């Protein structure tokens, strides 16, 4: 019996370190830039989900998963958006959602120094 209690305590301690977050679409976005002829054009996806498993003790061990639907692409030019949805690019009629997984997360020491200042 003590062994089970120890396992439960360790599981509880582990949960305190990991926190789950899901980005909301109101305060975040999934965008990209492509070069069309000589002009860069910005597009974005309206259907996306991003989940973050944050490890507060070691952020480099955190995991980010993003899923987006390429059929939800929006461009400033609907003709270009349709071309991207077509068989030459995203082929949205034959392919489903895209899923991305983080492979590596690194600490940005320079950025951290900027945000850790005491005013």
Secondary structure, DSSP 8 states (H G I E B T S, - for coil): -HHHHHHHHHHHHHHHHEEEEE--SSS--EEEEEEETTEEEEEEESSEEEEEEEESS-GGG-EEEEEE-GGGEEESSHHHHHHHHSTTTT-TTT---EEEE-------HHHHHHHT---
